[in-house]
């Protein structure tokens, strides 16, 4: 079954916590992954909670089949005594991890993803002088 890239990206845009990880084609056996429905999340916006968040991520990784996440570069300051004061009062997203059950992640053969005949319009601040980017595939 061929899936259009725009349909995949629209799904991700409309479903909080979902994500799409694309693997470019090389030999025809590559897999891409659509993370559909998040089961649990760990979001850390306070430097004082970094240790607790990392422990929670470790525990949840034993319970769930799939996860994706990000750790902000500045999170590393927390582990360096000289730099720690730079982030203790800072409010930002230091850690963000999302966990998924196996049946909520779809493995897609990359060869079955079509970029042809699609138009993707992204609207938002800072995207261009007109606030809109249009891609034609």
C-alpha positions as CSV (number, residue, x, y, z in Angstrom):
1,X,0.0,0.0,0.0
2,X,1.5,3.3,-1.1
3,X,1.2,6.2,1.5
4,X,1.6,9.8,0.5
5,X,4.1,11.8,2.6
6,X,1.6,14.6,3.0
7,X,-1.0,12.3,4.5
8,X,1.6,11.0,6.9
9,X,2.8,14.5,7.9
10,X,-0.8,15.7,8.3
11,X,-1.5,12.8,10.7
12,X,1.5,13.8,12.8
13,X,0.4,17.4,12.8
14,X,-3.1,16.5,14.0
15,X,-2.1,14.0,16.7
16,X,-0.2,15.4,19.7
17,X,2.9,13.3,20.6
18,X,3.0,11.5,17.3
19,X,6.1,11.5,15.1
20,X,7.4,10.2,11.8
21,X,11.0,8.9,11.3
22,X,11.9,8.5,7.7
23,X,14.8,6.4,6.5
24,X,16.0,7.3,3.0
25,X,16.0,4.6,0.3
26,X,19.4,2.9,-0.4
27,X,18.7,-0.7,-1.3
28,X,14.9,-1.0,-1.1
29,X,14.6,-2.7,2.3
30,X,14.6,0.4,4.5
31,X,11.9,0.9,7.1
32,X,10.4,4.2,8.3
33,X,8.3,4.5,11.5
34,X,5.1,6.3,12.3
35,X,4.6,6.8,16.0
36,X,0.8,7.1,16.2
37,X,-0.5,7.3,19.8
38,X,1.6,8.2,22.7
39,X,1.0,6.2,25.9
40,X,3.1,8.1,28.3
41,X,5.4,11.2,28.3
42,X,8.1,12.6,30.5
43,X,8.6,16.4,30.1
44,X,11.1,18.2,32.2
45,X,11.1,22.0,32.3
46,X,12.8,22.5,35.6
47,X,16.5,21.8,36.2
48,X,15.7,20.5,39.7
49,X,13.7,17.7,38.1
50,X,16.3,16.4,35.7
51,X,17.5,13.5,37.9
52,X,13.9,12.4,38.6
53,X,13.0,12.7,34.9
54,X,15.9,10.5,33.9
55,X,15.0,7.9,36.5
56,X,11.4,7.9,35.3
57,X,12.6,7.5,31.6
58,X,14.7,4.5,32.7
59,X,11.7,2.8,34.4
60,X,9.3,3.5,31.5
61,X,11.8,2.2,29.0
62,X,11.4,-1.2,30.6
63,X,7.6,-1.0,30.3
64,X,7.1,0.2,26.7
65,X,8.3,-1.2,23.4
66,X,9.1,2.1,21.7
67,X,10.2,5.6,22.6
68,X,11.6,8.7,21.1
69,X,12.8,11.9,22.8
70,X,15.1,14.8,23.0
71,X,17.4,16.2,25.5
72,X,18.4,19.9,25.2
73,X,22.1,20.7,25.0
74,X,21.8,22.8,28.1
75,X,20.8,19.8,30.1
76,X,24.4,18.8,30.2
77,X,25.2,22.0,32.2
78,X,23.3,20.3,35.1
79,X,26.0,17.6,35.4
80,X,29.0,20.1,35.4
81,X,29.4,21.9,38.7
82,X,30.9,25.0,37.0
83,X,28.0,25.3,34.6
84,X,25.1,24.2,36.9
85,X,24.3,27.8,38.1
86,X,23.6,28.8,34.5
87,X,20.5,26.6,34.3
88,X,19.1,26.3,37.9
89,X,16.7,29.2,37.4
90,X,16.2,28.7,33.7
91,X,12.8,27.5,32.4
92,X,12.9,25.5,29.2
93,X,12.2,22.1,27.9
94,X,15.3,20.2,29.1
95,X,14.0,16.7,28.5
96,X,11.1,15.4,26.4
97,X,10.4,11.6,26.0
98,X,7.4,9.9,24.6
99,X,6.6,6.2,25.1
100,X,4.5,3.9,22.8
101,X,3.0,0.4,22.9
102,X,4.1,-1.8,20.0
103,X,0.7,-1.7,18.3
104,X,0.8,2.2,18.3
105,X,3.9,2.3,16.1
106,X,3.5,1.5,12.4
107,X,6.5,0.2,10.5
108,X,6.3,1.3,6.9
109,X,8.5,0.1,4.0
110,X,10.2,3.3,2.8
111,X,9.7,2.2,-0.7
112,X,5.9,2.4,-0.1
113,X,6.1,6.2,0.7
114,X,5.3,8.5,-2.2
115,X,6.5,12.0,-2.6
116,X,4.9,12.5,-6.0
117,X,1.8,14.6,-6.8
118,X,1.6,16.2,-3.3
119,X,1.6,19.7,-2.2
120,X,2.5,20.5,1.4
121,X,1.7,23.9,2.8
122,X,3.1,24.9,6.2
123,X,1.9,28.1,7.7
124,X,3.4,29.8,10.7
125,X,5.4,32.7,12.1
126,X,9.0,32.9,11.0
127,X,8.7,30.6,8.1
128,X,9.1,33.1,5.3
129,X,8.3,36.7,4.6
130,X,4.7,35.7,3.9
131,X,4.4,33.2,6.8
132,X,3.9,30.3,4.4
133,X,6.1,27.6,2.7
134,X,4.7,25.6,-0.1
135,X,6.4,22.4,-1.3
136,X,5.3,20.6,-4.5
137,X,6.4,16.9,-4.9
